[in-house]
Amino acid sequence: MKTLILKKDQIEQAANFIKKGELVSFPTETVYGLGADATNETAVKKVYAAKGRPSDNPLIVTVSSVEMVKKYVDHINDDAQKLIKAFWPGSLTMIFKLRPNVLSKAVTGGLNTAAFRFPQNQLTLDLITKAGVPIVGPSANTSGKPSPTTAQHVYHDLNGKIAAIIDDGPTTVGVESTVLDMSVKTPSILRPGAVTKDDIEAVIHQNVIDELHHVGTDQTPKAPGMKYKHYAPNAQVYIVDPEDSWLDVAKWIENHPQPVGVMAFDNVISSIDWPMNAQIVTLGSNSRTASRDLFADLREFDNHPEIKIIFTQGLKPSGIAEAYMNRLNKSAGQMHFKQL
């Protein structure tokens, strides 16, 4: 299969691929997704095959209207309606209980719930509207690798495995959407993202649980990213915590016989006299730019197979930095500089 790179004026062609049961990568404000007709079980199973994704990892259903959600969802309560008004279209995914037998187990992982997302990208909303069906929308990468934030990242991982990629340039948020479980008594964040706990609580005026980011090996996760290793480049990532000394990091690199990757804020980079074998990329100047650039920077080091270790700046998990640290911890497998 030849994977096409489609431009903004080729959405009709992309929609036709979806209607025919083919896979199309689509842009959002967070990361690029991998789309297939959510009502076509055969097409959905192609997504798992293309990504190499475990079959018990449920898929997000991406929609272009609230009316599309109502076709599948049993009930949207008052709090959910407030959140829809505040954050849709945008970087919030919500889990609802489904009407019986409306979506395949290939979408839900066998659960009676599904996660719905209304992204803030007009090209993708047009794609869904023209296709006439919701589309599943996991990240368009090989399972376990850093999520794609450009069409080129998707092409690198999935060329020859999918029909097309809609190129809308780099994404602006860079980490996946917040996943909020609205199928339980107390709303619970299963994956942090750009819409924060404080943002949600300010809208619904009640406490939100924010401690359920992992499940056991014998459990089916309700949301992506809760069970399996994610976001990992070829090299081992180590987190440099806020209390760690970057001077100590530089000394460690100087004594290492091979090149070592460094991902840090501009002020950290400029404050150190780095050894020659340090390969440095910037995370910008704050937690928002760090979140935007994290996956792209991790992918950059995959172009340098001689680099086996990457030191990456850790942040205090507040606001969007919570999402950044969630992804970074998974990428590093919970490994920290102080463990070396």
C-alpha positions as CSV (number, residue, x, y, z in Angstrom):
1,M,0.0,0.0,0.0
2,K,1.2,3.5,-0.9
3,T,0.5,6.0,1.9
4,L,-0.6,9.4,0.4
5,I,0.1,12.8,2.0
6,L,-3.0,14.8,1.6
7,K,-3.4,18.6,1.8
8,K,-6.2,20.7,3.1
9,D,-8.2,20.7,-0.2
10,Q,-8.2,16.8,-0.3
11,I,-10.5,16.1,2.6
12,E,-13.1,14.6,0.3
13,Q,-10.6,12.0,-0.8
14,A,-9.7,11.3,2.9
15,A,-13.4,10.8,3.7
16,N,-13.8,8.4,0.9
17,F,-11.0,6.3,2.3
18,I,-12.8,6.2,5.7
19,K,-16.1,5.2,4.0
20,K,-14.2,2.3,2.2
21,G,-12.9,1.0,5.5
22,E,-9.3,2.3,5.1
23,L,-7.2,4.1,7.6
24,V,-6.4,7.8,7.5
25,S,-4.2,9.8,9.9
26,F,-5.8,13.1,10.9
27,P,-4.5,16.2,12.7
28,T,-5.7,17.6,16.0
29,E,-4.4,20.3,18.3
30,T,-2.8,17.6,20.5
31,V,-1.3,14.9,18.4
32,Y,-2.0,13.2,15.1
33,G,-4.6,10.5,15.3
34,L,-5.2,7.3,13.3
35,G,-8.7,7.3,12.0
36,A,-11.1,4.5,10.9
37,D,-14.9,4.2,10.8
38,A,-15.8,3.5,14.4
39,T,-18.9,1.6,13.3
40,N,-16.9,-0.7,11.0
41,E,-15.4,-3.5,13.1
42,T,-13.1,-4.7,10.3
43,A,-11.7,-1.2,9.8
44,V,-11.2,-0.8,13.6
45,K,-9.2,-4.0,13.8
46,K,-6.9,-2.6,11.0
47,V,-6.0,0.1,13.5
48,Y,-4.7,-2.4,16.1
49,A,-2.8,-4.2,13.3
50,A,-1.2,-1.0,11.9
51,K,-0.1,0.2,15.3
52,G,0.8,-3.1,16.9
53,R,-1.6,-2.1,19.7
54,P,-2.8,-4.5,22.4
55,S,-6.5,-5.5,21.8
56,D,-7.6,-4.7,25.3
57,N,-6.5,-1.0,25.0
58,P,-9.8,0.8,24.1
59,L,-10.0,3.4,21.4
60,I,-11.2,7.0,21.7
61,V,-14.2,7.8,19.4
62,T,-13.6,11.1,17.6
63,V,-16.7,13.1,16.6
64,S,-17.6,16.4,14.9
65,S,-20.8,17.2,16.9
66,V,-22.5,16.6,20.2
67,E,-25.4,15.1,18.3
68,M,-23.1,12.4,17.0
69,V,-22.2,11.4,20.6
70,K,-25.9,11.2,21.6
71,K,-26.4,8.4,19.0
72,Y,-24.3,6.1,21.2
73,V,-24.4,7.4,24.7
74,D,-27.0,6.4,27.3
75,H,-27.1,9.7,29.2
76,I,-25.1,13.0,29.2
77,N,-25.6,14.5,32.7
78,D,-25.6,18.2,33.6
79,D,-21.9,18.3,34.6
80,A,-20.9,16.7,31.3
81,Q,-23.1,19.2,29.4
82,K,-21.3,22.1,31.2
83,L,-17.9,20.6,30.3
84,I,-19.0,20.2,26.7
85,K,-20.0,23.9,26.6
86,A,-16.7,24.9,28.2
87,F,-14.2,22.7,26.4
88,W,-15.6,21.3,23.2
89,P,-14.2,21.5,20.6
90,G,-10.9,21.1,22.5
91,S,-8.5,18.9,24.4
92,L,-10.9,17.1,26.7
93,T,-12.0,13.5,26.2
94,M,-15.0,12.2,28.2
95,I,-16.0,8.6,29.0
96,F,-19.7,7.8,29.0
97,K,-21.8,4.7,29.4
98,L,-23.0,3.4,26.1
99,R,-26.4,2.3,24.8
100,P,-26.4,-1.5,24.4
101,N,-24.6,-3.0,21.4
102,V,-23.9,0.3,19.6
103,L,-20.2,0.0,19.2
104,S,-18.0,-3.1,18.7
105,K,-15.9,-4.6,21.4
106,A,-12.9,-3.8,19.2
107,V,-13.6,-0.1,20.0
108,T,-14.5,-0.4,23.7
109,G,-12.1,-3.2,24.8
110,G,-15.2,-5.1,25.9
111,L,-16.4,-2.4,28.3
112,N,-19.8,-0.8,28.4
113,T,-18.2,2.6,28.2
114,A,-16.4,4.6,25.5
115,A,-14.3,7.7,25.4
116,F,-15.5,10.6,23.1
117,R,-13.4,13.5,21.8
118,F,-14.4,16.6,19.8
119,P,-11.1,18.0,18.6
120,Q,-10.2,21.6,17.8
121,N,-9.2,21.1,14.2
122,Q,-11.5,22.1,11.4
123,L,-9.9,19.7,8.8
124,T,-10.6,16.7,11.0
125,L,-14.2,18.0,11.8
126,D,-14.8,18.3,8.1
127,L,-13.3,14.8,7.6
128,I,-15.8,13.2,10.1
129,T,-18.7,15.2,8.8
130,K,-18.0,14.2,5.2
131,A,-17.5,10.6,6.2
132,G,-20.8,10.6,8.0
133,V,-19.5,8.5,10.9
134,P,-17.4,8.9,14.1
135,I,-13.9,7.7,13.7
136,V,-11.6,6.0,16.2
137,G,-8.7,8.1,17.0
138,P,-5.7,6.7,18.8
139,S,-2.3,8.4,18.2
140,A,-0.9,7.6,14.8
141,N,2.3,5.9,15.8
142,T,3.7,2.5,16.4
143,S,2.4,1.4,19.7
144,G,4.7,2.3,22.6
145,K,6.6,5.0,20.6
146,P,6.4,8.8,21.2
147,S,3.2,10.1,19.8
148,P,3.3,12.0,16.4
149,T,3.1,15.8,16.3
150,T,3.8,16.1,12.6
151,A,2.6,14.3,9.5
152,Q,6.3,13.3,8.9
153,H,6.3,11.5,12.3
154,V,3.2,9.5,11.1
155,Y,4.8,8.7,7.8
156,H,7.9,7.4,9.6
157,D,5.9,4.9,11.6
158,L,3.1,3.9,9.4
159,N,4.1,4.4,5.8
160,G,2.8,1.5,3.8
161,K,0.3,0.5,6.5
162,I,-2.4,3.2,6.1
163,A,-4.1,4.8,3.1
164,A,-3.3,8.5,3.8
165,I,-2.1,11.2,6.1
166,I,-3.7,14.7,6.2
167,D,-0.9,17.2,6.7
168,D,-1.9,20.2,8.7
169,G,1.6,21.1,10.0
170,P,2.9,20.7,13.6
171,T,0.3,20.3,16.4
172,T,0.1,23.1,19.0
173,V,-0.5,21.3,22.3
174,G,1.8,18.3,21.8
175,V,0.4,15.9,24.5
176,E,-2.8,13.9,24.2
177,S,-6.1,15.1,25.5
178,T,-7.2,14.9,29.1
179,V,-9.4,11.8,29.6
180,L,-12.2,12.3,32.2
181,D,-14.4,9.5,33.3
182,M,-18.0,10.7,33.5
183,S,-19.4,7.2,33.8
184,V,-18.7,7.1,37.6
185,K,-20.2,8.9,40.6
186,T,-17.2,11.2,41.0
187,P,-15.6,12.4,37.8
188,S,-12.1,11.0,37.5
189,I,-9.1,12.0,35.4
190,L,-7.6,8.9,33.9
191,R,-5.1,10.7,31.7
192,P,-3.9,14.3,32.4
193,G,-3.7,16.7,29.5
194,A,-4.0,20.4,28.7
195,V,-7.4,20.7,30.4
196,T,-6.4,20.5,34.0
197,K,-8.1,19.3,37.2
198,D,-8.5,23.0,38.3
199,D,-10.0,23.9,34.9
200,I,-12.6,21.1,35.2
201,E,-13.5,21.8,38.9
202,A,-14.0,25.5,38.1
203,V,-16.7,24.5,35.6
204,I,-18.6,21.8,37.5
205,H,-17.9,23.1,41.1
206,Q,-17.1,19.8,42.6
207,N,-13.9,17.8,43.4
208,V,-12.4,15.6,40.7
209,I,-10.4,12.5,41.4
210,D,-6.9,12.7,39.8
211,E,-5.1,9.6,41.0
212,L,-6.2,6.9,38.6
213,H,-3.6,6.9,35.9
214,H,-2.6,3.2,36.0
215,V,-4.3,-0.2,36.1
216,G,-3.0,-3.7,36.9
217,T,-1.9,-6.2,34.3
218,D,-5.1,-8.2,34.8
219,Q,-7.4,-5.2,34.2
220,T,-8.9,-3.7,31.1
221,P,-8.0,0.0,31.0
222,K,-10.9,2.5,30.4
223,A,-8.5,4.9,28.6
224,P,-5.4,4.7,26.5
225,G,-2.0,5.0,28.3
226,M,-3.0,3.4,31.6
227,K,-1.5,0.0,31.3
228,Y,1.3,-0.4,28.7
229,K,4.6,1.3,28.3
230,H,4.2,4.4,26.1
231,Y,6.1,7.2,24.5
232,A,9.5,5.5,24.5
233,P,12.3,6.4,22.1
234,N,15.1,3.9,21.2
235,A,17.4,5.3,23.9
236,Q,16.8,5.1,27.6
237,V,15.3,8.3,29.1
238,Y,16.3,9.5,32.5
239,I,14.4,12.3,34.3
240,V,16.5,15.1,35.8
241,D,14.3,16.1,38.8
242,P,14.0,19.8,39.9
243,E,16.2,19.1,42.9
244,D,19.0,17.5,40.8
245,S,22.1,19.5,39.7
246,W,22.5,20.0,36.0
247,L,26.2,20.5,36.7
248,D,26.3,16.9,38.0
249,V,24.5,15.8,34.8
250,A,27.2,17.6,32.7
251,K,30.0,15.9,34.7
252,W,28.4,12.5,34.2
253,I,28.1,13.1,30.4
254,E,31.8,14.3,30.3
255,N,32.9,11.0,31.8
256,H,30.7,8.9,29.5
257,P,32.4,7.5,26.4
258,Q,29.5,7.9,24.0
259,P,27.3,10.8,22.9
260,V,24.4,11.6,25.4
261,G,21.2,13.4,24.6
262,V,20.0,16.3,26.7
263,M,16.4,17.9,26.6
264,A,16.1,21.0,28.8
265,F,14.8,24.5,29.1
266,D,16.7,27.3,27.3
267,N,17.9,28.7,30.6
268,V,19.4,25.4,31.7
269,I,21.1,24.9,28.4
270,S,22.6,28.4,28.4
271,S,23.8,28.1,32.0
272,I,26.1,25.0,31.6
273,D,29.4,24.6,29.8
274,W,28.4,21.3,28.1
275,P,31.0,18.7,27.2
276,M,31.5,17.9,23.5
277,N,29.6,14.6,23.6
278,A,26.4,16.3,24.8
279,Q,23.7,16.4,22.1
280,I,21.3,19.1,23.1
281,V,17.7,19.9,22.1
282,T,15.6,22.6,23.7
283,L,12.2,22.2,25.4
284,G,11.6,25.9,25.1
285,S,11.1,28.2,28.1
286,N,8.1,26.8,30.1
287,S,5.9,23.9,30.7
288,R,3.6,24.6,27.8
289,T,6.5,24.6,25.2
290,A,8.0,21.5,27.0
291,S,4.7,19.7,26.5
292,R,4.4,20.8,22.9
293,D,8.0,19.7,22.0
294,L,8.4,16.6,24.2
295,F,7.4,13.9,21.7
296,A,9.1,15.6,18.7
297,D,12.4,16.0,20.7
298,L,12.3,12.4,21.8
299,R,11.8,11.3,18.2
300,E,14.7,13.5,17.1
301,F,17.1,11.3,19.0
302,D,15.9,8.2,17.2
303,N,17.7,9.7,14.2
304,H,21.0,9.2,16.2
305,P,21.4,5.5,17.0
306,E,24.7,6.2,18.7
307,I,22.8,7.9,21.5
308,K,21.7,5.3,24.1
309,I,20.9,7.7,27.0
310,I,18.7,10.9,27.1
311,F,18.6,13.2,30.1
312,T,15.3,15.1,30.2
313,Q,14.2,17.9,32.4
314,G,11.6,17.0,35.0
315,L,9.0,19.6,36.2
316,K,6.8,20.0,39.3
317,P,3.5,18.4,38.2
318,S,1.2,21.4,38.2
319,G,-1.2,22.5,35.4
320,I,-0.1,21.2,32.0
321,A,3.2,20.1,33.6
322,E,1.2,17.2,35.1
323,A,0.5,16.0,31.6
324,Y,4.1,16.5,30.6
325,M,5.4,14.5,33.6
326,N,2.8,11.8,33.1
327,R,4.1,11.2,29.5
328,L,7.8,11.7,30.6
329,N,7.5,9.1,33.4
330,K,6.1,6.6,31.0
331,S,8.7,7.3,28.4
332,A,11.5,6.9,31.0
333,G,9.9,3.8,32.6
334,Q,10.2,5.8,35.9
335,M,14.0,6.0,35.6
336,H,15.7,9.1,37.2
337,F,19.2,10.6,37.0
338,K,19.7,10.0,40.7
339,Q,19.4,6.2,40.0
340,L,22.6,6.2,38.0
